Amino acid sequence: MKNSKQLLIFMMMFSWLSLLFIGKKSIKRFLPASLFMAILVRCVNVIAKKRRWWWYTKIHPFVSGSFPFVWGPFFVSSFWFLKYSYGKLIKYFGLNLSAHFLFTYILEPILNKMGIASLVRMKKLELMYVFLVLASFLYGFQYISEKVSMSKGSFN
């Protein structure tokens, strides 16, 4: 269990370090959508805990194991997905589908064996649907955000 806590912290820190390579312009452009996604994923985790869709180990008595996932890979991957595929809808959903497939069918069983996280009352295919809806919200938020910014003349 101690190693799993260290792995979660490392995963979160590694995710954040990757932002050093994305560029200030991309961070500024995609920060609102990425924050929206992190908050939305956090809300989904609250619902999931109540309905027992999945569980995470605790990394601290007051901090759920979902915290490093939400503010690590989910938050940071929002930047990367948008940077490399925003404006190319098919590529965006293909990239998201690939990443979420890897998480659901490869990483989740590993996390389960390590005692970090596991699906309880949700099937893997249902989790993929949740990820698809979240990806749609992320893209939609960025689309609306850019339309509003362009109408105000913020992005030149």
Backbone as a ProteinNet text record, in pm:
[ID]
protein_1_A
[PRIMARY]
MKNSKQLLIFMMMFSWLSLLFIGKKSIKRFLPASLFMAILVRCVNVIAKKRRWWWYTKIHPFVSGSFPFVWGPFFVSSFWFLKYSYGKLIKYFGLNLSAHFLFTYILEPILNKMGIASLVRMKKLELMYVFLVLASFLYGFQYISEKVSMSKGSFN
[TERTIARY]
83.2	0	86.7	198.6	285.4	340.5	379.6	430.4	323	198.3	90.3	68.6	83.7	70.3	182	302.4	415.2	395	340	312.8	211.2	106.9	5.9	66.7	150.4	214.6	310.3	386	477.5	399	288.4	205.8	155.7	114.2	64.2	177.2	291.2	404.1	455.3	463.4	509.9	416.2	286.4	189.1	213.9	231.6	253	384.4	487.7	616	603.8	513.5	496.2	445.8	382.4	333.4	447.2	568.5	683.1	707.5	659.1	684.6	566.8	463.2	343.9	342.9	412	420.1	319.8	363.3	278.5	151.4	162.9	47.2	-61.7	-21.9	-119	-178.5	-96.1	-147.7	-252.9	-221.4	-316.6	-444.8	-429.3	-544.7	-636	-577.5	-656.2	-679	-628.1	-645.7	-792.8	-876.2	-1016	-1085.4	-1064.1	-1126.8	-1070.6	-941.3	-879.8	-928.6	-942.1	-997.9	-1143	-1219.6	-1357.9	-1361.7	-1271.7	-1268.7	-1233	-1135.6	-1096.8	-1212.6	-1281.8	-1396.1	-1507.9	-1531.4	-1634.9	-1600.3	-1475.8	-1432.5	-1444.1	-1413.1	-1428.4	-1574.9	-1665.2	-1809.1	-1852.7	-1801.5	-1832.9	-1781.5	-1663.9	-1610.3	-1696.8	-1755.1	-1846	-1969.1	-2024.5	-2139.4	-2099.4	-1981.5	-1934.4	-1915.2	-1866.4	-1848	-1983	-2079.5	-2211.7	-2279.9	-2264.4	-2329.4	-2241.6	-2120.9	-2023.6	-1990.1	-1967.5	-1926.5	-1783.6	-1700.1	-1561.2	-1511.5	-1393.8	-1334.4	-1186.4	-1133.7	-991.7	-942.9	-816.7	-755.5	-738.3	-724.9	-699	-548.2	-502.2	-359.6	-331.8	-438.3	-432.7	-573.8	-591	-727.9	-827.6	-779.6	-869.7	-859.2	-773.7	-750.2	-773.6	-871.5	-903.3	-794.6	-783.2	-689.7	-729.5	-852.2	-894.1	-827.3	-784.5	-722.9	-604.4	-507.4	-396	-439	-545	-593.3	-659.9	-744.5	-817.3	-722.4	-634.9	-547.7	-413.1	-394.3	-275	-309.8	-323	-344.7	-469.3	-583.4	-703.1	-688.5	-639	-620.1	-517.6	-402	-292.3	-322.1	-383.8	-413.6	-513.9	-596.4	-688.5	-610.5	-502.2	-416.7	-361.4	-305.2	-239.8	-338.6	-454.3	-555.1	-597.9	-622.9	-666.8	-554.9	-433.6	-321.7	-301.4	-304.4	-271	-389.8	-511.8	-622.3	-741.1	-733.3	-846.7	-861.5	-983.9	-1011.7	-1018.4	-977.2	-982.2	-1062.4	-1193.8	-1285.4	-1259.9	-1239.9	-1217.4	-1087.8	-983.3	-855.3	-871	-944.4	-966.7	-1033.3	-1143	-1213	-1134.6	-1059.8	-973.7	-865.2	-803	-699	-757.8	-872.4	-937.9	-978.4	-1037.4	-1080	-961.2	-850.1	-729.7	-678	-666.2	-614.9	-707.3	-836.9	-931	-942.8	-924.9	-921	-801.8	-684.8	-565.2	-586.8	-647.1	-672.9	-768.9	-879.4	-985.1	-944.8	-882.5	-857.2	-716.4	-623	-486.7	-447.3	-464.6	-420.6	-513	-643.5	-737.1	-711.8	-689.2	-657.1	-527.4	-429.9	-304.2	-330.6	-408.5	-443.3	-521.5	-606	-683.3	-590.7	-494.1	-399.5	-313.9	-285.3	-202.8	-285	-417.3	-502.6	-521.3	-507.7	-519.7	-660.9	-718.6	-852.3	-913.2	-1045.3	-1114.4	-1257.2	-1306.8	-1448.3	-1527.7	-1643.8	-1726.3	-1859.6	-1942.8	-2074.4	-2082.3	-1970.7	-1967.4	-1884	-1933.7	-1860.4	-1762.9	-1662.5	-1560.7	-1620.6	-1716.6	-1779.3	-1855.3	-1918.6	-1988.8	-1890	-1773.1	-1669.3	-1623.7	-1613.9	-1577.6	-1683	-1810.4	-1917	-1902.5	-1870.5	-1848.9	-1734.6	-1625.2	-1511.3	-1549.7	-1632	-1675.7	-1758.4	-1846.5	-1926.9	-1837.6	-1741.4	-1649.7	-1567.4	-1520.1	-1442.8	-1528.6	-1655.5	-1746.8	-1764.4	-1779	-1790.5	-1663.6	-1547.8	-1421.9	-1412.9	-1440.3	-1433.1	-1536	-1656.3	-1763	-1729.7	-1673.5	-1634.5	-1528.9	-1429.3	-1323.5	-1379.7	-1468.8	-1531.2	-1605.6	-1687	-1763.4	-1669.6	-1569.6	-1472.1	-1401.8	-1364.1	-1296.3	-1390.9	-1515.7	-1614	-1634.7	-1645.8	-1663.1	-1538.3	-1420.2	-1295.2	-1278.3	-1314.3	-1299.9	-1398.7	-1517	-1612.3	-1568.3	-1488.7	-1434.6	-1300	-1242.6	-1114.1	-996.3	-1010.2	-900.4	-790	-826.4	-725.5	-701.4	-579.5	-543.2	-443.8
-120.1	0	125.1	121.7	238	269.3	165.6	187.2	242.8	202.2	252.7	402.3	447.2	590.5	668	613.8	679.1	681	572.5	567.3	673.6	692.3	794.1	934	961.1	1092.7	1113.7	1009.6	1017.9	1042.3	970.4	984.3	1127.9	1186.2	1323	1421.2	1404	1494	1480	1356.6	1333.2	1400.3	1391.3	1456.4	1606.5	1667.4	1811.7	1851.5	1769.1	1800.9	1802.2	1721.1	1718.4	1852.3	1931.8	2062.8	2158.2	2128.1	2211.5	2209.2	2104.9	2087.9	2128.5	2180.6	2213	2358.4	2444.1	2585.4	2673.5	2796.4	2891.1	2925.9	2939.5	2978	2870.3	2744.5	2634.5	2625.4	2648.6	2645	2754	2873.6	2984.9	2956.4	2900.4	2874.6	2765.7	2659.2	2543	2530.3	2624.5	2617.4	2617.7	2707.2	2705.1	2570.1	2513.2	2384.9	2272.9	2276.8	2173.6	2183.3	2304.7	2322.8	2274.9	2308.9	2262.2	2109.5	2045.9	1899.1	1841.5	1898.6	1847.6	1859.2	1969.8	1988.9	1891.9	1872.9	1779.7	1635.9	1596.2	1461.4	1444.4	1549.2	1542.7	1520.9	1590.6	1571.8	1429.2	1376.2	1238	1142.5	1170.5	1085.2	1088.8	1203.6	1213.4	1125.2	1133.4	1049.5	902.4	872	733.5	675.1	756.6	707.7	676.7	765.4	745.5	621.6	601.7	488	363.8	375.4	265.7	212.3	304.2	263.3	212.6	280.9	240.6	291.4	245	293.5	321.3	410	442.6	424.3	387.9	385	528.7	547.4	681.2	701	819.7	848.5	924.3	972.9	1044.3	1036.3	1043.8	1033.3	1131.4	1246.8	1346.9	1357.5	1274.7	1284.8	1148.7	1146.2	1024.3	995.2	869.7	830.6	884.2	935.1	993.1	1129.1	1195.3	1328.2	1328.6	1235.8	1237.2	1208.9	1130.7	1104	1227.4	1292.1	1408.9	1522.8	1556.6	1672.6	1637.2	1510.1	1465.3	1433.6	1305	1265.8	1324.2	1331.4	1384	1532.8	1608.2	1751.9	1778.4	1715.8	1741.5	1684.4	1566.5	1508.6	1594.4	1669.5	1761.2	1862.6	1914.5	2007.3	1939.6	1820	1750.8	1710.6	1656.6	1618	1738.6	1849.6	1969.5	2026.6	2028.2	2085.6	2011.3	1879.9	1803	1764	1788.6	1744.2	1839.9	1953.2	2045.5	2099.9	2101	2145.3	2029	1911	1788.4	1686.4	1694.1	1618.3	1467.6	1410.9	1265.5	1227.5	1305.4	1279.5	1293	1394.6	1417.1	1295.8	1249.9	1136.6	1006.6	992.5	874.9	870.5	984.1	993	965.8	1026.3	1003.7	858.2	801.3	661.8	569.6	594.7	513.3	523.8	645.1	666	604.6	623.2	569.3	418.2	362.7	217.9	161.1	224.3	179.6	187.1	296.9	310.6	202.3	184.1	94.5	-52.3	-93.7	-235.6	-281.2	-188.2	-227.5	-174.2	-44.2	14.9	-19	-20.9	-48.3	-185.2	-293.4	-421.2	-416.5	-337.8	-322.7	-246.1	-138.8	-61	-146.8	-233.5	-323.5	-419.6	-478.8	-571.5	-502.3	-373.8	-298.9	-243.6	-256.7	-206.9	-56.7	3.8	149.3	189.2	119.5	153.7	31.1	29.6	-81.9	-42.8	-101.2	-86.1	-176.1	-128.5	-207	-239.5	-139.5	-159.5	-103.8	-91.2	-38.8	-133.1	-161.4	-244.9	-157.5	-221.8	-148.1	-70.4	-129.6	-60.2	63.8	54.8	170.9	281.5	242.7	341.3	410.8	335.2	395.2	497.9	469.1	566	692.3	675.7	791.7	876.3	811.1	883.2	954.4	891.2	952.4	1078.7	1071.7	1189.2	1300.2	1265.6	1365.8	1429.5	1349.4	1402.2	1496.8	1463	1549.8	1684	1681	1805.4	1889.6	1825.3	1898.6	1969.7	1897	1955.8	2067.3	2041	2141.2	2267	2250.4	2366.5	2448.4	2381.1	2453.4	2522.8	2457.7	2516.6	2645.1	2637.1	2755.1	2863.9	2823.1	2918.2	2994.4	2923.4	2990.4	3079.1	3037.9	3122	3252.9	3243.4	3362.6	3449.9	3389	3465.1	3533.8	3465	3526	3639.3	3626	3735.3	3858.5	3836.4	3949.2	3994.5	3917.1	3954	3917.7	3818.8	3781.5	3704.2	3613.4	3534.5	3596.8	3640.5	3698.1	3610.1
0	0	0	74.6	78.9	-60.1	-134.4	-270.2	-361.4	-340.3	-425.1	-401.1	-278.4	-250.2	-318.4	-313.4	-379.3	-530.7	-585.3	-728.7	-769	-689.4	-718.9	-717.3	-619.9	-610.2	-728.1	-761.7	-876.4	-1005.4	-1022.2	-1141.3	-1156	-1046	-1050	-1083.4	-1019.1	-1043.5	-1187.5	-1237.4	-1374.3	-1475	-1448.3	-1536.1	-1542.2	-1426.2	-1420.4	-1487.2	-1471.9	-1535.7	-1688	-1741.2	-1887.5	-1940.9	-1855.3	-1899.7	-1935.7	-1889.3	-1925.7	-2075.7	-2143.5	-2286.3	-2374.4	-2315.1	-2394.3	-2442.8	-2374.4	-2415.6	-2343.7	-2314.2	-2241.1	-2316.3	-2448.3	-2528.2	-2519.3	-2526.3	-2517	-2377.3	-2276.3	-2139.4	-2121.3	-2166.9	-2154.9	-2233.8	-2350.9	-2437.4	-2381	-2327.4	-2287.3	-2136.8	-2057.5	-1912.2	-1868.8	-1921.3	-1876.1	-1901.8	-2019.2	-2051	-1964.3	-1936.7	-1853.8	-1709.5	-1659	-1524.3	-1518.7	-1621.2	-1630.1	-1627	-1702.3	-1706.3	-1570.5	-1502.3	-1371.2	-1271.5	-1274.4	-1184.1	-1220.1	-1347.6	-1392.1	-1352.6	-1370.4	-1331.5	-1180.5	-1106.5	-960	-922.9	-990.5	-966	-999.5	-1110	-1146.9	-1039.6	-983.7	-877.2	-751.8	-720.9	-605.7	-629.5	-750.1	-785.2	-782.4	-837.4	-842.7	-702.9	-611.4	-474.4	-410.4	-431.4	-373.3	-431	-561.3	-628.8	-635.5	-580	-576.3	-715.6	-809	-942.7	-940.3	-861.8	-844.4	-711.5	-671.7	-547.3	-571.3	-489.6	-486.5	-344	-329	-197.3	-149.1	-21.7	31.6	40.6	3.5	17.1	146.8	207.5	334.5	390.6	522.6	576.1	514.6	468.6	411.6	259.3	196.7	52.5	-12.2	-101.4	-175.3	-277.7	-314.4	-419.1	-554.7	-567.3	-695.2	-719	-613.1	-625.5	-722.7	-709	-804.8	-948.1	-966.7	-1101.7	-1161.8	-1082.8	-1132.6	-1163.8	-1069	-1085.3	-1146.1	-1180.6	-1251.2	-1395.1	-1427.5	-1567.5	-1634.2	-1566.4	-1632.3	-1663.3	-1567.2	-1586.8	-1697	-1685.7	-1779.1	-1917.6	-1923.4	-2055.5	-2131.7	-2061.3	-2129.6	-2212.4	-2156.4	-2231.1	-2356.6	-2336.9	-2447.9	-2556.9	-2518	-2617.9	-2700.3	-2632.4	-2703.7	-2790.1	-2737.9	-2815.1	-2946.8	-2942.9	-3062.6	-3149.1	-3102	-3186.1	-3189.8	-3119.9	-3125.2	-3266.4	-3316	-3451.8	-3549.8	-3504.4	-3585.4	-3504.7	-3517.4	-3431.3	-3434.3	-3551.7	-3562.5	-3490.1	-3512.3	-3445.8	-3294.3	-3251.3	-3108.5	-3043.8	-3102.4	-3042.7	-3058.6	-3165.9	-3181.4	-3074.9	-3050	-2947.7	-2809	-2780.8	-2652.3	-2635.4	-2738.6	-2731.7	-2706.3	-2774.6	-2754.9	-2611.8	-2561.9	-2426	-2321.9	-2338.9	-2240.7	-2251.1	-2369.7	-2385.3	-2308.7	-2324.4	-2251.2	-2100.4	-2054.6	-1911.2	-1862.4	-1934.6	-1890.2	-1896.6	-2005.6	-2026.2	-1991	-1973.2	-1937.9	-1800.1	-1778	-1651.8	-1535	-1555.7	-1445.8	-1381.9	-1459.3	-1393.7	-1311.5	-1359.1	-1283.9	-1154.1	-1163.5	-1044.1	-944.5	-995.8	-911	-836.5	-907	-843.9	-738.4	-762.4	-667.3	-550.7	-556.4	-449.5	-452.6	-570.7	-583.8	-622.3	-719.5	-768.8	-835.2	-839.7	-904.2	-938.3	-1044.8	-1076.7	-982.8	-936.4	-845.8	-912.5	-933.1	-993.7	-1135.3	-1198.4	-1334	-1420.1	-1538.2	-1632.8	-1710.3	-1766.4	-1840.5	-1957.8	-2027.4	-2139.9	-2091.8	-1976.6	-1919.7	-1884.3	-1834.2	-1804.5	-1933	-2040.9	-2169.2	-2212.9	-2187.4	-2219.5	-2135.4	-2007.5	-1920.4	-1976.3	-2014	-2071.4	-2201.2	-2283.3	-2409.2	-2382.9	-2285.3	-2249.6	-2196.4	-2110.3	-2056.4	-2168.6	-2262.4	-2375.6	-2459.3	-2474.7	-2550.4	-2480	-2347.6	-2270.9	-2282.4	-2277.7	-2289	-2423.7	-2529.7	-2663.5	-2679	-2631.3	-2640.1	-2562.4	-2443.3	-2363.2	-2435.9	-2493.1	-2564.6	-2687.9	-2757.2	-2876.4	-2840	-2736.2	-2692.2	-2641.5	-2566.1	-2512.9	-2625.2	-2729.7	-2841.2	-2920.3	-2935.6	-3004.6	-2928.7	-2796.1	-2713.7	-2721.4	-2713.5	-2719.7	-2853.9	-2961	-3094.5	-3114.5	-3055.9	-3070.1	-2991.6	-2887.9	-2811.3	-2866.9	-2960.4	-3018.9	-2932.7	-2842	-2751.9	-2821	-2912.2	-2982.5	-3119.3	-3142	-3273.1	-3341.5
[MASK]
++++++++++++++++++++++++++++++++++++++++++++++++++++++++++++++++++++++++++++++++++++++++++++++++++++++++++++++++++++++++++++++++++++++++++++++++++++++++++++

